[in-house]
Structures are given as structure tokens and as C-alpha cells.
Amino acid sequence: MCKIGCVVISKRGHDKGRPFVIVGTDGDFLYLADGDLRKLAKPKKKKLMHVQNTESISTEIAEMLETGSPRDEDLRKVLLRFGKNGEV
């Protein structure tokens, strides 16, 4: 199941194959950010069926989102670690 803080890979659109962190949910839609092209201030709204769940959860990002203190830099660091070893 996709939760806030999970890393997902886009399966459709211009951003196909790009990793994102889920920063919000709304029914069948997810709000995704990567801190680079999609900042936290304007996340990408994407249908759940258009992403692939990686089963990797960044607890530090999830906690930051709950307290309202994450930065785009934090997302970039998490996704960089994910890209190197396939898990957060």
C-alpha cells in the first residue's frame, strides 16, 4: 500500500521511470515530489495506477511531513540514497 513517505517510480507520462516520494494522498490520487523538478511547494498529482510501489519507506521524510518541516533538499538526499542501493 502506498503511504506518505514511500518511494514510488512513475510508470506513465513525461516523468516515466523517475523516482518520487509520496507527500500526500487524495483517494485514488497521490501527490509526488522529488525536490528537483517537482518541489514540495507544487507536487505532481498522479493516479495510483500510474506509479509502481517500491516498498521502500523513508520514515524520516514521513516524520518531517507530519511536523511540517521537510525541505526539497531532504527529498533529494533520500532519492539519491534510493538510487544507489534500491532502498531508503
C-alpha positions as CSV (number, residue, x, y, z in Angstrom):
1,M,0.0,0.0,0.0
2,C,1.2,3.5,-0.8
3,K,1.6,5.7,2.2
4,I,3.2,9.1,2.8
5,G,7.0,8.8,2.8
6,C,7.0,5.8,0.3
7,V,9.3,5.9,-2.7
8,V,7.5,5.2,-6.0
9,I,8.5,5.0,-9.6
10,S,6.4,6.8,-12.3
11,K,5.1,4.3,-14.9
12,R,3.4,6.9,-17.2
13,G,3.9,10.4,-18.6
14,H,6.9,12.6,-19.2
15,D,8.4,11.6,-15.9
16,K,8.3,7.8,-16.7
17,G,11.0,5.9,-14.7
18,R,11.7,8.7,-12.3
19,P,11.5,8.1,-8.5
20,F,9.3,10.3,-6.3
21,V,8.4,10.4,-2.7
22,I,4.7,10.4,-1.8
23,V,4.0,13.7,0.1
24,G,0.2,13.4,0.1
25,T,-2.8,11.3,-0.9
26,D,-6.4,12.0,-2.0
27,G,-8.5,9.0,-2.8
28,D,-7.1,7.4,-6.0
29,F,-4.5,10.2,-6.4
30,L,-1.1,10.7,-5.0
31,Y,0.9,13.9,-4.6
32,L,4.5,13.3,-5.5
33,A,7.7,15.4,-5.1
34,D,11.3,14.8,-5.8
35,G,12.9,18.0,-4.6
36,D,14.3,18.7,-8.1
37,L,11.8,19.0,-10.9
38,R,8.8,18.7,-8.6
39,K,9.2,20.7,-5.4
40,L,7.3,20.3,-2.2
41,A,5.5,23.6,-2.9
42,K,4.0,22.2,-6.1
43,P,3.8,18.4,-6.0
44,K,2.8,16.3,-9.0
45,K,-0.8,14.9,-8.8
46,K,-0.7,11.3,-10.3
47,K,-3.2,8.4,-10.3
48,L,-2.3,5.5,-8.1
49,M,-2.3,3.1,-11.1
50,H,0.4,5.2,-12.8
51,V,3.1,4.5,-10.2
52,Q,5.0,1.4,-9.2
53,N,5.4,1.0,-5.4
54,T,9.0,0.1,-4.4
55,E,8.1,-1.0,-0.9
56,S,10.7,1.5,0.4
57,I,9.5,3.9,3.1
58,S,11.5,6.9,4.3
59,T,10.5,7.2,7.9
60,E,12.5,10.4,8.3
61,I,10.6,12.1,5.4
62,A,7.2,10.8,6.8
63,E,8.0,12.3,10.2
64,M,9.1,15.6,8.6
65,L,5.9,15.8,6.6
66,E,3.8,15.2,9.8
67,T,5.6,18.1,11.6
68,G,5.6,20.3,8.5
69,S,9.4,20.8,8.3
70,P,10.7,18.9,5.2
71,R,12.8,20.6,2.6
72,D,13.4,19.8,-1.1
73,E,17.0,19.1,-0.2
74,D,15.8,16.3,2.2
75,L,13.8,14.7,-0.6
76,R,16.8,14.8,-3.0
77,K,19.1,13.1,-0.4
78,V,16.5,10.3,0.2
79,L,16.1,9.7,-3.6
80,L,19.9,9.8,-4.1
81,R,20.3,7.0,-1.5
82,F,17.4,5.1,-3.1
83,G,19.1,5.3,-6.5
84,K,22.4,4.0,-5.2
85,N,21.2,0.9,-3.4
86,G,17.5,0.5,-4.3
87,E,16.2,1.1,-0.7
88,V,15.9,4.1,1.6
